[in-house]
């Protein structure tokens, strides 16, 4: 899996929230709320075959990350079997 399936949810330049591919200057999607942007980013990544969704706060720093199956989670849960 390549990093091309990853998306970042970032504050929009003129308000709202953008879904962006890493390294791209243009947003894949623009929404009025962060929740809508997170949902859209998850949908885009899921349709692309899985990857990471990284959610940024208003300050631009990453505050959360979500692996969308069948993505490669760097910290998978440990099986208790």
Order of alpha helices (4+ residues) and beta strands (2+ residues): beta-beta-beta-alpha-beta-beta
